């Protein structure tokens, strides 16, 4: 008599063999240029598998099909199958795992950077990666997306995703390249200052420290420090030390002494207000929230999560433009 475990293994092997045979036929159709027919067959098989609760088989078939269509530059069909990959994840109890996140990032990397489908895909992927909780997405997925966007030289969106990852070193290396290729020499300190302040606003103290140390060591226009030739870099260095100490008087004096440097970007003091609340016990301002454009940017960065029920979290797919 065959054990239950052996029976399951045999069943799984048969299913996989069946999927492989089907994939072979579909691949042949695509190779012949019968794109429309192949696409419709993929969709038919997807819904058949889903109705039989064969979520993994459905997901694997759609993933491989999407990559096949991408290889033939059939962007619309590939994007549609990519969305079905997400649908299979959303309708099953599949746990977040590195291999799945890497598959999602691979699909993202193959999509036309200017397509609306890509924006919709990344928004849904990030939402799934946190269980639809309304949070800003799994840090690992953000990191993978950030690297793809960095390779595309889309530095602004890459920075957004790095901020929501735990990869301070990768973020710093991207910022060095961003500064060298798009920034003025006089702004080398501002690129890293913004990132450190934003990481601190997200209560990610370790990444804030790593991005600062890596950036200042690797940027060709920054002399070895501390102390540094740029006052703003010295401020950030002192700020990171003050955050570790947690003394409000030190933080207050620091902000007062470096006001000339902090006035270079109107957002700096907004970030510092938030950092004062998070690390030094400063009470919030009387107004219930920051107002105007600066408030929208800050609330987007924080991912306050105070959306009304049924609203989509738009910040998942949009960069924070703070240049």
C-alpha positions, -999 to +999 in steps of 0.1 A: +000+000+000+012+035-009+015+059+021-004+092+020+028+111+017+040+090-013+006+095-029+008+133-025+043+132-040+031+112-070+002+135-075+024+166-074+048+151-099+019+143-122+006+178-119+040+193-126+044+170-156+011+182-169+020+218-164+052+213-183+035+197-212+010+225-214+038+251-212+055+234-240+025+237-263+020+274-253+057+282-259+054+267-294+024+289-301+043+320-290+074+310-310+052+307-341+039+343-334+004+332-324+005+357-295-032+363-292-042+327-291-015+318-267-024+347-244-061+336-243-050+300-235-029+312-206-059+331-192-082+301-197-058+278-179-053+303-151-089+304-142-092+267-145-064+261-121-077+288-097-112+271-097-094+239-087-075+258-059-042+250-077-028+284-068+009+275-071+005+259-105-015+289-117+011+313-104+041+294-119+023+291-153+016+328-154+051+338-142+068+317-169+043+329-195+048+365-186+086+361-190+081+344-223+059+372-236+084+398-224+112+380-243+091+385-275+084+422-265+047+414-261+043+440-233+005+440-230+002+402-228+031+400-204+018+427-181-017+410-181-001+377-170+019+395-144-013+408-129-026+373-128+005+363-108-006+388-082-042+376-084-031+341-075-012+354-045-041+377-034-066+348-036-045+322-018-029+320+017+006+321+002+031+335+027+056+362+018+089+346+008+121+358-008+117+338-039+082+352-045+094+387-039+123+381-063+098+369-090+076+400-085+107+422-088+118+403-120+084+410-136+086+446-126+121+449-141+108+436-175+079+460-178+080+492-199+091+519-173+065+543-188+035+520-188+005+525-166+005+487-160+038+490-142+024+515-117-006+494-111+015+463-107+039+477-082+011+492-061-007+458-059+026+439-053+035+462-023+000+459-009+001+421-011+036+420+005+022+434+037-010+414+038-031+443+025-025+461+058-022+495+043+015+496+053+040+508+027+052+473+016+077+447+025+113+461+030+128+433+008+105+441-021+112+478-018+149+470-019+146+449-051+125+476-067+150+503-057+179+484-074+159+480-106+150+517-107+187+526-099+198+505-129+173+525-150+188+557-136+154+566-122+171+579-091+141+597-076+119+567-074+148+545-065+154+567-035+118+564-024+120+526-024+154+525-007+139+547+021+113+519+028+139+492+027+166+484+052+195+488+027+213+519+039+245+509+020+227+504-013+209+537-008+242+556-002+258+541-033+228+551-054+229+586-040+266+590-048+258+582-084+227+604-083+247+633-069+276+628-094+254+626-125+225+650-117+236+673-089+258+703-085+291+700-066+276+725-041+248+700-033+268+669-024+259+674+013+222+679+006+217+645-011+227+626+020+213+651+045+178+646+030+181+608+031+193+607+067+165+630+079+139+609+061+153+576+075+151+591+110+115+603+104+107+567+096+124+556+129+151+537+110+181+549+129+205+521+118+199+528+081+203+565+087+238+559+102+248+535+074+237+558+046+256+587+061+289+568+068+288+550+034+280+581+014+306+603+031+333+576+026+325+569-010+316+603-025+346+616-045+339+652-037+338+648+001+370+649+021+375+624+048+358+633+080+345+640+106+348+669+108+338+677+073+344+708+051+306+712+047+287+725+078+256+705+069+275+672+070+288+682+104+253+689+115+241+654+104+270+638+121+262+656+154+225+648+150+232+611+147+252+612+179+225+633+196+198+608+186+218+580+203+221+602+234+185+614+235+192+647+253+168+674+242+191+703+252+218+689+228+193+686+200+179+721+206+214+738+206+224+718+176+194+730+156+200+766+166+237+766+158+232+752+123+202+773+112+221+789+083+227+754+069+192+742+077+176+771+058+190+758+025+160+735+022+126+744+038+119+708+045+148+703+069+131+720+098+099+701+091+118+668+093+136+680+125+102+688+142+092+652+136+126+638+147+123+659+179+090+642+186+103+607+179+137+608+197+137+637+221+101+639+235+092+672+219+054+676+220+037+679+186+028+714+173-007+727+182-020+721+147-032+685+142-011+679+111+014+697+089-003+718+063+001+725+026+026+710+002+052+703+029+026+685+050+016+663+021+052+654+014+059+646+051+027+626+055+035+606+024+070+599+037+057+588+071+030+566+056+006+578+083-019+551+072-048+573+081-067+567+049-104+563+048-116+527+044-117+517+007-091+542-004-060+530-021-026+540-006-013+560-035+021+566-020+032+530-026+038+537-063+048+574-063+082+589-055+086+618-031+098+647-051+119+667-027+147+680-049 
